[in-house]
Amino acid sequence: MRTEPGLDGLRRTHTAPVVFAAGAAIGVLGGMIGLGGAEFRLPLLIGLFGFAALSAVILNKAMSLVVVLVALPARLAAVPAAEVAARWPVAANLLAGSLLGAWAGASWAVRMRSATLYKVLSALMVLMAAALVLTHITTLGALDLALWAQVPAGIAAGLGIGAVAAIMGVAGGELLIPTIVLLFGEDIKTAGSLSLLVSLPTMLVAFARYSRDGSFAVLGANLRFTTIMAAGSIAGAVLGGLLLGVFPDVVLIPALAVILLVSAYKVARHD
């Protein structure tokens, strides 16, 4: 079994400023497109900092949870809480599937062989790249489903998104936002707020499942590393938000999609 680097090993090769800067870079990328950037953080944890797949997922989940908790009040300030609360059936519909999906996804991740998990993570990064392009480059329109079809579709979508988010250690906004727009006809701004309300309990369920596995000890062993990178991610997300619109989507989104695809290739070849 591969020996997982602990805090002391990381400290010898990566100083606190380097870890903070890495987190900030991820935050800027995510902030410029209105997301947390966890999909970019995962390959960095594996490739630059040398964490094994499952450990990287657990650390990524912890940092994603912190970023979402910080982002939620700011997002609710941008979209009135009453407006979001009025759409609680949308969140409830997705949560009916995503909570179960999160538990199942985390259970699968802890049982997978490391080599298999690398391949799965690689495939999911390709999925995230596609979702990124779909959400930001194309114009999404509601499918206008009847209620009898909309509810089971929402549960099924939530199930899949919860599983994907748990396996990658991400919040899942990349998938939740287009799903909310397509299935429920919400505008992109409201969909972003609703996605956070769905993400938070979904992430907590996945986190609870991971906490039952021995690999969860990596979080305690690297608590300082996690705290510093999470702080960098939050600071970067704020800066990225200020840079929103500086780079046109027609340039930025394809570039970020390419980054994800290259990362997917490298993770797939990781041993």
C-alpha positions as CSV (number, residue, x, y, z in Angstrom):
1,M,0.0,0.0,0.0
2,R,1.2,3.5,-0.8
3,T,2.5,5.5,2.2
4,E,0.5,8.7,2.5
5,P,2.4,11.9,3.1
6,G,1.6,13.4,6.4
7,L,1.9,17.0,7.4
8,D,5.6,16.8,8.3
9,G,6.4,15.3,4.9
10,L,4.5,18.0,3.1
11,R,6.1,20.7,5.2
12,R,9.5,19.6,4.1
13,T,8.7,20.0,0.4
14,H,5.9,22.6,0.3
15,T,5.9,25.7,2.5
16,A,2.7,27.4,3.8
17,P,2.9,30.2,1.2
18,V,3.1,27.6,-1.6
19,V,0.1,25.7,-0.3
20,F,-1.8,29.0,0.2
21,A,-0.9,30.1,-3.3
22,A,-2.0,26.8,-4.8
23,G,-5.4,27.1,-3.1
24,A,-5.7,30.8,-4.2
25,A,-5.0,29.9,-7.8
26,I,-7.8,27.3,-7.6
27,G,-10.1,29.8,-6.0
28,V,-9.4,32.4,-8.7
29,L,-10.3,29.8,-11.4
30,G,-13.5,28.9,-9.7
31,G,-14.4,32.4,-8.8
32,M,-14.1,33.7,-12.4
33,I,-16.8,31.2,-13.4
34,G,-18.9,31.4,-10.2
35,L,-17.9,28.0,-8.8
36,G,-15.7,26.7,-5.9
37,G,-13.0,25.3,-8.1
38,A,-12.8,21.9,-6.4
39,E,-12.7,20.1,-9.7
40,F,-9.4,21.9,-10.3
41,R,-8.1,21.3,-6.8
42,L,-8.4,17.5,-6.9
43,P,-5.8,16.9,-9.7
44,L,-3.5,19.4,-7.9
45,L,-3.7,17.4,-4.7
46,I,-2.8,14.3,-6.6
47,G,-0.2,15.6,-9.0
48,L,1.6,18.4,-7.1
49,F,1.1,17.4,-3.5
50,G,1.4,13.6,-4.0
51,F,-1.8,12.4,-2.2
52,A,-3.2,9.1,-3.1
53,A,-6.6,9.2,-4.8
54,L,-8.9,8.5,-1.9
55,S,-6.9,10.8,0.5
56,A,-7.1,13.6,-2.1
57,V,-10.9,13.1,-2.4
58,I,-11.3,13.3,1.4
59,L,-9.2,16.5,1.7
60,N,-10.9,18.0,-1.3
61,K,-14.3,17.3,0.3
62,A,-13.2,19.0,3.5
63,M,-12.0,22.1,1.7
64,S,-15.1,22.1,-0.6
65,L,-17.3,22.1,2.5
66,V,-15.5,25.1,4.0
67,V,-15.8,27.0,0.7
68,V,-19.5,26.3,0.4
69,L,-20.2,27.3,4.0
70,V,-18.4,30.7,3.3
71,A,-20.1,31.2,-0.1
72,L,-23.6,30.5,1.1
73,P,-24.3,33.7,3.0
74,A,-22.7,35.8,0.3
75,R,-24.8,34.0,-2.3
76,L,-28.0,34.5,-0.3
77,A,-27.2,38.2,-0.1
78,A,-27.1,38.4,-3.9
79,V,-30.4,36.4,-4.3
80,P,-32.9,37.2,-1.5
81,A,-33.4,34.3,0.9
82,A,-37.2,34.6,0.6
83,E,-36.9,34.1,-3.2
84,V,-34.7,31.0,-2.7
85,A,-37.0,29.6,0.1
86,A,-40.0,29.9,-2.2
87,R,-38.4,27.4,-4.4
88,W,-37.8,24.8,-1.7
89,P,-39.6,22.0,-3.7
90,V,-36.8,22.2,-6.3
91,A,-34.1,21.6,-3.6
92,A,-36.2,18.9,-1.9
93,N,-36.7,17.1,-5.1
94,L,-33.0,16.9,-5.9
95,L,-32.1,16.2,-2.2
96,A,-34.4,13.1,-2.3
97,G,-31.8,11.6,-4.7
98,S,-28.6,13.4,-3.9
99,L,-28.4,12.3,-0.2
100,L,-28.6,8.7,-1.1
101,G,-26.3,9.2,-4.0
102,A,-23.7,10.9,-1.8
103,W,-23.7,8.0,0.7
104,A,-23.5,5.4,-2.1
105,G,-20.7,7.3,-3.9
106,A,-18.6,7.7,-0.8
107,S,-19.1,4.0,-0.1
108,W,-18.0,3.0,-3.6
109,A,-14.9,5.3,-3.4
110,V,-13.6,3.8,-0.1
111,R,-14.0,0.2,-1.6
112,M,-12.4,0.9,-5.0
113,R,-8.9,-0.2,-5.7
114,S,-6.7,2.8,-6.0
115,A,-5.9,2.2,-9.7
116,T,-9.7,2.0,-10.4
117,L,-10.4,5.1,-8.5
118,Y,-7.8,7.1,-10.5
119,K,-9.6,5.9,-13.7
120,V,-13.0,6.9,-12.3
121,L,-11.8,10.3,-11.2
122,S,-10.3,10.8,-14.7
123,A,-13.6,10.0,-16.4
124,L,-15.5,12.3,-14.0
125,M,-13.1,15.2,-14.8
126,V,-14.0,14.8,-18.5
127,L,-17.7,14.9,-17.4
128,M,-17.0,18.1,-15.5
129,A,-15.3,19.7,-18.5
130,A,-18.3,18.9,-20.6
131,A,-20.7,20.3,-18.0
132,L,-18.6,23.5,-17.8
133,V,-18.8,24.1,-21.5
134,L,-22.5,23.2,-21.5
135,T,-23.3,25.6,-18.7
136,H,-21.3,28.6,-19.8
137,I,-21.1,28.5,-23.6
138,T,-24.5,27.1,-24.7
139,T,-27.9,28.6,-23.9
140,L,-29.9,26.4,-21.6
141,G,-33.6,26.2,-21.8
142,A,-36.1,24.4,-19.6
143,L,-37.3,20.9,-20.8
144,D,-40.8,21.8,-19.7
145,L,-41.6,18.4,-18.2
146,A,-44.9,17.5,-16.7
147,L,-44.9,17.2,-12.9
148,W,-45.2,13.4,-13.0
149,A,-42.0,13.2,-15.1
150,Q,-40.2,16.1,-13.4
151,V,-40.2,14.7,-9.9
152,P,-38.6,11.3,-10.8
153,A,-36.2,13.0,-13.2
154,G,-35.1,15.3,-10.3
155,I,-34.6,12.3,-8.0
156,A,-32.6,10.4,-10.6
157,A,-30.5,13.5,-11.4
158,G,-29.9,14.1,-7.7
159,L,-28.8,10.5,-7.2
160,G,-26.2,10.7,-10.0
161,I,-25.0,14.1,-9.0
162,G,-24.7,13.2,-5.3
163,A,-22.6,10.1,-6.2
164,V,-20.3,12.1,-8.6
165,A,-19.8,14.9,-6.0
166,A,-19.0,12.4,-3.2
167,I,-16.5,10.4,-5.4
168,M,-14.7,13.6,-6.5
169,G,-15.0,15.5,-3.2
170,V,-16.6,18.4,-4.9
171,A,-19.8,20.5,-4.2
172,G,-21.4,19.4,-7.5
173,G,-22.4,22.9,-8.7
174,E,-21.1,22.2,-12.2
175,L,-23.8,19.6,-12.6
176,L,-26.5,21.0,-10.3
177,I,-26.8,24.4,-11.9
178,P,-27.5,23.1,-15.5
179,T,-29.8,20.4,-14.0
180,I,-31.9,23.0,-12.1
181,V,-32.1,25.2,-15.2
182,L,-33.1,22.3,-17.5
183,L,-35.5,20.4,-15.3
184,F,-37.1,23.2,-13.3
185,G,-36.7,26.3,-15.5
186,E,-35.0,28.5,-13.0
187,D,-32.7,31.3,-14.1
188,I,-29.0,30.8,-13.8
189,K,-28.6,33.1,-10.8
190,T,-31.3,31.4,-8.8
191,A,-30.0,28.0,-9.8
192,G,-26.6,28.9,-8.4
193,S,-28.1,29.7,-5.0
194,L,-30.3,26.6,-5.0
195,S,-27.3,24.5,-5.9
196,L,-25.5,25.6,-2.7
197,L,-28.6,24.6,-0.6
198,V,-28.5,21.1,-2.2
199,S,-24.7,20.8,-2.1
200,L,-24.3,21.5,1.6
201,P,-26.4,18.6,3.1
202,T,-25.3,16.4,0.3
203,M,-21.6,17.1,1.2
204,L,-22.3,16.5,4.9
205,V,-23.7,13.1,4.1
206,A,-20.7,12.1,2.0
207,F,-18.4,13.5,4.7
208,A,-20.1,11.5,7.4
209,R,-19.6,8.3,5.3
210,Y,-15.9,9.0,4.7
211,S,-15.5,9.6,8.4
212,R,-16.3,5.9,9.0
213,D,-13.3,4.8,6.9
214,G,-9.7,4.5,8.1
215,S,-8.6,6.7,5.3
216,F,-10.3,9.7,7.0
217,A,-7.3,9.9,9.3
218,V,-5.5,11.8,6.4
219,L,-7.6,14.8,7.3
220,G,-6.3,14.9,10.9
221,A,-2.8,14.3,9.8
222,N,-2.9,17.2,7.3
223,L,-5.2,19.6,9.2
224,R,-2.8,22.5,8.9
225,F,-2.3,21.9,5.2
226,T,-6.1,21.7,4.6
227,T,-6.7,24.9,6.6
228,I,-4.1,26.8,4.7
229,M,-5.2,25.6,1.3
230,A,-8.9,26.2,2.1
231,A,-8.0,29.8,3.2
232,G,-6.2,30.3,-0.1
233,S,-9.2,28.9,-2.0
234,I,-11.6,31.4,-0.2
235,A,-9.3,34.4,-0.8
236,G,-8.8,33.3,-4.4
237,A,-12.5,32.9,-5.0
238,V,-13.1,36.5,-3.8
239,L,-10.4,37.7,-6.2
240,G,-11.8,35.5,-9.0
241,G,-15.3,37.0,-8.4
242,L,-13.8,40.5,-8.8
243,L,-12.3,39.4,-12.1
244,L,-15.6,38.1,-13.3
245,G,-16.2,39.3,-16.8
246,V,-12.5,40.5,-17.3
247,F,-11.9,37.4,-19.5
248,P,-14.6,36.6,-22.0
249,D,-16.3,33.2,-21.6
250,V,-15.5,32.3,-25.2
251,V,-11.8,32.3,-24.2
252,L,-11.9,31.4,-20.5
253,I,-14.3,28.4,-20.5
254,P,-12.5,26.5,-23.3
255,A,-9.2,27.1,-21.6
256,L,-10.5,25.8,-18.2
257,A,-12.1,22.8,-20.0
258,V,-8.7,22.0,-21.6
259,I,-7.1,22.2,-18.1
260,L,-9.6,19.7,-16.8
261,L,-9.0,17.4,-19.8
262,V,-5.2,17.5,-19.4
263,S,-5.6,16.8,-15.7
264,A,-7.9,13.9,-16.5
265,Y,-5.3,12.4,-18.7
266,K,-2.6,12.8,-16.1
267,V,-4.7,11.3,-13.3
268,A,-5.7,8.4,-15.5
269,R,-2.0,7.6,-16.0
270,H,-1.2,8.0,-12.3
271,D,0.1,4.9,-10.5
